[in-house]
Structure formats: C-alpha cells, structure tokens
Amino acid sequence: MRVVSLVPSLTEAVAATAPGLLVGVTDWCTHPAGLAAARIGGTKNPDVAAVLALRPDLVVANEEENRAADLAALRSAGTEVLVTEVRTLDRALTELARVLAACGLSRPRWLDEAGEAWAAQPAPGARRRAVVPVWRRPWMVLGRDTFAGDLLARLGVENVYADHAERYPRVPLAELNAAGADLVVLPDEPYRFTADDGPEAFPALPAALVDGRYLTWYGPSLVRAPAALRAALR
C-alpha cells in the first residue's frame, strides 16, 4: 500500500510497524527521525494537490488535527480517507489498531506493550488538581474530553477545566492562577514551554515541565509515557 499520514502520532505508529508504506507525511511528523517520505505541508494546511500526486491508497487523518475541508477535497478526488477520533487512552488504542489494520498490517507488539504499560499503573493515591496550558498569548488550556487530560487523570492529576464547555478554552491568566490548582503542567508542545518560559506566570504553583510527545501523542510513545510522565509530575 501507499499511505499518506496527516497526523504525527499516526505517522510514528505506521512507521514503527511498516515504514515502507509511508509515501507522504506532514512537516510536523518528527518521529521516527530520518523518515524517507515526501513532506506535504502542515496538519492544518496540507498541500492537497501534493498528496494526490503521491497516488495514495489510503490517507490517515484525525478529526481534531485536520480540517474537514481538506479531507473532503481528498475524498472528492477519489482518495480513501480514514479519520480517527481520539479523546481517551482506550479510544487511542482502538483507533491505532483500526488504522494499522486498514494499512493491511498485523497487530504490532508495541501496541500491546502500550496497553500493558498503562494497565500496570498503580491506582492513584492523593489526587492533585492542575491547570494545563497548551498555549500562551492568549492563554489556552486543556478543557473537556481531551486525550492528554485522560492520561493525566490516570496518573492522579485532575484537570481543573475538565468540565469546561470547550475542549481548549481561552482563560485569562488571572483566572488560571485563581482556579484552585495544586500545580501547573506545562508541555513543550504545541507551545514550547520551558523552565524560562511559563513557570514565571504561575508564581504560587509548582510547575511540572513535561515532554509533549508523551502527553499528547498516541502511538509507540505510549509505551514509555507512563514512566516519563510520572517522573515529570513528581
């Protein structure tokens, strides 16, 4: 098969299982390193003509990361498009299996290892409440029904805005600091929070700087994510 991936997580999942299938990936597909596939633009602005020129048998996408208009244009041109929806760990594991099966692949060992790694996590003890910014200028945080929020909850960290009407609400910084959180969780993507860019905005809260790939990507990184996130959240 000839597969184009419009999602970094799915790129890594397919490449880890059968790298020769991928003929096109986005500019944001950074894993695995040195991937030999054409770059077809960003997740939000793929070059549809470039994708079609690659003559893919299948394009894999995500309802949150990719625009409906781009997916519709690919379908209108006769290309098969598989769209995933991932808002929990369990759904991620199911969708990964569906994508790999659609690529004609057998279930890989890493997918079982990912499920086992998370199933082996001890039940959380004392739970902590966190605000989880994903952008600044303006400040945006995790809201309801997010994959990252589900991972944090499994590790004993409750998202303060988990019941917000929006999935990624814009919240003024003063409100974030007054939200009654025990800590602030700062991933390095999509906004690259660092020790010098982010913690200073929350002077009363301990800051946990986490690798965004372990918090927001679903794929082979899920195998190591529980241990890496636990270490960062201590």
Salt bridges, closest charged atoms under 4 A:
GLU12 OE2 - ARG213 NH2 2.45
GLU63 OE1 - ARG87 NH2 3.44
GLU64 OE1 - ARG167 NH2 2.86
ASP70 OD2 - ARG67 NE 2.91
GLU85 OE2 - ARG91 NH1 3.84
ASP90 OD1 - ARG154 NH2 3.49
GLU95 OE2 - ARG91 NH2 3.86
GLU95 OE1 - ARG98 NE 2.75
ASP112 OD1 - ARG107 NE 2.68
GLU113 OE2 - ARG109 NE 3.56
GLU116 OE1 - ARG109 NH2 3.12
ASP145 OD2 - ARG144 NH1 2.84
ASP150 OD2 - ARG154 NE 3.04
GLU158 OE2 - ARG127 NE 2.60
ASP197 OD1 - ARG136 NH1 2.66
GLU200 OE2 - ARG136 NH1 2.95
